[in-house]
Amino acid sequence: MPNLDGMAEHVAYEVNMLVETARRLTPPLADTVTNNAHLESFLIHARSLDNFLRPIPKNPQQDDVFAQHFYAKWIGKGSLPDGLRDDVNKRVAHLTDTRVGEQADVSPAGVARSLLGTFCDFSAQLGAGKWPALDEAEAVALGYLAVLLDPLVYPGAFATTTTSGTVVMVKDFGGYIATAPGGSDHPD
């Protein structure tokens, strides 16, 4: 059985990083490297939180931790579409030939909304008080979700994984900003 008291802090970290990187993606900065770093970090934290919320697989890694370790009655559910999970695995977490393929659009606000909503469902079923770090993470998630519900405060943004030059691009209501092969910035 995992050290749940210690792992609660790490789960809370994943929630906090998902929220903070999502906030930094809208609107995107003119600095492409910073945008790419925020998006890659956002996607890795999204993948980690999604893995945590899914059912325990038949053959998990011995040291993997899942929501069901905290609350056995949790009916695990992932929030990332399989295509996006595959893109994160193939385009961000691993250097694969898939990066040369077609780009995949990602809505950081949509991904965050889905994952944080599922996390809040889990946290509500878990109940308050046993793991203060998870209670605090739920409060962070709920605060961010409240902002997402107000389109005047948080206009939507879309992020796209690229095929060459950089791993990702971020798009707001202006144009795309990306690093072209060879390193120059250009709006699309």
C-alpha positions as CSV (number, residue, x, y, z in Angstrom):
1,M,0.0,0.0,0.0
2,P,1.4,3.4,-1.0
3,N,2.2,6.1,1.6
4,L,-1.0,8.0,1.1
5,D,-0.1,10.8,3.6
6,G,3.0,11.6,1.6
7,M,1.3,11.0,-1.8
8,A,-1.5,13.4,-1.0
9,E,1.0,16.3,-1.2
10,H,2.1,15.0,-4.7
11,V,-1.5,14.8,-5.9
12,A,-2.1,18.3,-4.7
13,Y,1.0,19.4,-6.5
14,E,-0.3,18.0,-9.8
15,V,-3.6,19.9,-9.3
16,N,-1.8,23.1,-8.5
17,M,0.6,22.8,-11.4
18,L,-2.3,22.0,-13.8
19,V,-4.1,25.2,-12.7
20,E,-1.1,27.4,-12.7
21,T,0.2,26.3,-16.1
22,A,-3.4,26.6,-17.6
23,R,-3.6,30.2,-16.2
24,R,-0.3,31.1,-17.9
25,L,-1.5,29.8,-21.3
26,T,-4.2,32.4,-21.7
27,P,-3.4,34.7,-23.2
28,P,-0.2,33.4,-24.6
29,L,3.0,35.5,-24.1
30,A,5.0,36.8,-27.0
31,D,7.9,34.6,-25.7
32,T,7.4,31.3,-27.6
33,V,9.8,29.3,-25.4
34,T,7.9,30.3,-22.3
35,N,4.6,29.4,-23.9
36,N,6.0,26.0,-25.1
37,A,7.3,25.3,-21.6
38,H,4.0,26.2,-20.0
39,L,2.0,24.0,-22.5
40,E,4.4,21.0,-22.2
41,S,4.2,21.3,-18.4
42,F,0.4,21.6,-18.5
43,L,0.1,18.5,-20.7
44,I,2.4,16.4,-18.5
45,H,0.5,17.4,-15.3
46,A,-2.7,16.7,-17.1
47,R,-1.5,13.2,-18.0
48,S,-0.4,12.5,-14.5
49,L,-3.7,13.7,-12.9
50,D,-5.6,11.7,-15.6
51,N,-3.7,8.6,-14.8
52,F,-4.3,9.1,-11.1
53,L,-8.1,9.4,-11.6
54,R,-8.4,6.4,-13.9
55,P,-9.2,2.9,-12.6
56,I,-6.2,0.9,-11.4
57,P,-5.0,-1.1,-14.4
58,K,-4.7,-4.8,-14.4
59,N,-0.9,-4.6,-14.3
60,P,0.1,-1.3,-12.7
61,Q,3.7,-0.4,-12.0
62,Q,4.4,-1.4,-8.4
63,D,4.8,2.2,-7.3
64,D,2.0,3.9,-9.2
65,V,-0.7,5.6,-7.0
66,F,-4.3,5.9,-8.0
67,A,-7.4,7.6,-6.6
68,Q,-8.7,4.2,-5.6
69,H,-5.8,3.9,-3.1
70,F,-7.3,6.8,-1.3
71,Y,-10.9,5.8,-1.7
72,A,-11.6,2.2,-2.7
73,K,-15.2,3.0,-3.8
74,W,-14.0,5.6,-6.4
75,I,-15.2,4.5,-9.8
76,G,-12.1,5.6,-11.7
77,K,-12.6,7.6,-14.9
78,G,-10.2,9.3,-17.1
79,S,-10.9,12.8,-18.4
80,L,-8.5,13.1,-21.2
81,P,-9.7,11.7,-24.6
82,D,-7.5,8.8,-25.7
83,G,-6.3,10.8,-28.7
84,L,-5.0,13.5,-26.5
85,R,-3.4,11.0,-24.2
86,D,-1.7,9.5,-27.2
87,D,-0.5,12.9,-28.4
88,V,0.9,13.8,-25.0
89,N,2.7,10.4,-24.8
90,K,4.0,10.6,-28.4
91,R,4.6,14.3,-28.9
92,V,5.6,15.6,-25.5
93,A,6.7,12.8,-23.1
94,H,8.6,10.8,-25.8
95,L,10.6,11.6,-28.9
96,T,8.7,9.8,-31.6
97,D,8.2,9.9,-35.3
98,T,4.5,10.9,-34.5
99,R,5.7,14.5,-34.1
100,V,6.1,14.7,-37.8
101,G,2.4,13.9,-38.3
102,E,-0.7,16.1,-38.2
103,Q,-1.1,18.7,-35.5
104,A,-3.6,18.2,-32.7
105,D,-5.5,21.1,-31.2
106,V,-5.9,21.3,-27.5
107,S,-8.0,23.6,-25.4
108,P,-6.2,24.1,-22.1
109,A,-9.3,25.5,-20.5
110,G,-11.4,22.5,-21.7
111,V,-8.8,20.0,-20.5
112,A,-8.5,21.7,-17.2
113,R,-12.3,22.0,-16.8
114,S,-12.7,18.2,-17.4
115,L,-9.8,17.0,-15.2
116,L,-10.5,19.4,-12.4
117,G,-14.2,18.5,-12.4
118,T,-13.3,14.9,-12.2
119,F,-10.8,15.6,-9.4
120,C,-13.5,17.6,-7.5
121,D,-15.9,14.6,-7.9
122,F,-13.3,12.4,-6.4
123,S,-12.5,14.8,-3.6
124,A,-16.2,15.2,-2.7
125,Q,-16.6,11.5,-2.4
126,L,-13.4,11.2,-0.4
127,G,-14.7,13.7,2.2
128,A,-12.9,16.5,3.9
129,G,-10.3,16.4,6.7
130,K,-8.3,13.2,6.3
131,W,-5.8,14.6,3.8
132,P,-5.6,18.4,4.2
133,A,-3.4,18.7,1.0
134,L,-6.2,17.2,-1.0
135,D,-8.8,19.6,0.6
136,E,-6.6,22.5,-0.4
137,A,-6.2,21.2,-3.9
138,E,-10.0,20.9,-4.2
139,A,-10.3,24.5,-3.1
140,V,-7.8,25.5,-5.8
141,A,-9.6,23.5,-8.4
142,L,-13.0,24.9,-7.5
143,G,-11.7,28.4,-7.6
144,Y,-10.2,27.9,-11.0
145,L,-13.4,26.2,-12.3
146,A,-15.4,29.3,-11.1
147,V,-13.2,31.5,-13.2
148,L,-13.5,29.2,-16.2
149,L,-17.3,29.6,-16.0
150,D,-17.0,33.3,-16.7
151,P,-16.0,33.8,-20.3
152,L,-15.4,37.5,-19.7
153,V,-12.6,36.6,-17.2
154,Y,-11.1,33.6,-19.0
155,P,-11.6,33.7,-22.8
156,G,-10.8,30.4,-24.5
157,A,-7.4,29.6,-25.9
158,F,-6.3,26.8,-28.1
159,A,-2.9,25.1,-28.0
160,T,-1.5,23.0,-30.8
161,T,1.3,20.5,-30.9
162,T,3.5,21.2,-33.8
163,T,5.3,18.9,-36.3
164,S,8.7,20.5,-36.4
165,G,10.8,23.3,-34.9
166,T,9.0,23.2,-31.5
167,V,6.7,20.8,-29.8
168,V,3.8,23.1,-29.3
169,M,2.1,26.3,-30.3
170,V,-0.5,28.4,-28.4
171,K,-3.3,30.3,-30.1
172,D,-5.5,32.9,-28.6
173,F,-7.9,35.0,-30.6
174,G,-5.0,36.6,-32.5
175,G,-2.7,34.3,-34.5
176,Y,-0.5,31.4,-33.9
177,I,2.9,32.0,-32.3
178,A,5.5,29.3,-32.9
179,T,9.2,28.8,-33.5
180,A,9.9,27.8,-37.0
181,P,12.6,25.3,-38.0
182,G,15.8,27.2,-37.6
183,G,14.6,29.1,-34.6
184,S,12.8,32.3,-35.8
185,D,9.4,33.3,-34.4
186,H,6.6,33.9,-36.9
187,P,2.9,34.5,-36.6
188,D,0.8,32.2,-38.7
